[in-house]
Structures are given as structure tokens and as C-alpha cells.
């Protein structure tokens, strides 16, 4: 079975973001590290080595952790 191209679904951009929606998104980003930690907390070493395409869950978690500090920089460049 071929894995889905977009496992989270295709990107559907929202319309204009109001202050309330912007606050929700900022809170979601701020809570992302804790949510990721909670998601993998109970996994065994073998489960962390489960492959998705060419990456293990462990590699994906490390990639997210490595890239999170740069998210504000990239976002700032997009809104200029």
C-alpha cells in the first residue's frame, strides 16, 4: 500500500485572520513542544524506530525540535 501523499490532508488556506484566530494559532504553536513530547512519551524504543517513508518517528521528532527555533524567523520573513 502506498502511503498517502498528504496524510494531514491538502492545505486549504483560510481567509483573513482576525485577532481571535491569530491568538489561537499563536497558542497552538506555543503548545506544540509539550504536545509533541506528550505524543511520544509512552512509545518504546522500537516504536520510535517505526518508519514513515524514509524517516523514523525518532528522526521526525528530532527534525521538528531542531527546526522549531527557526519558525519565528521564517514566519517573520513571510509577513514582510
Secondary structure by P-SEA (a helix, b strand, c coil): ccccccccccccccccccaaaaaaaaaaaaaaaaaaaaaaccccccccccccccccaaaaaaaaaaaccaaaaaaaaaac
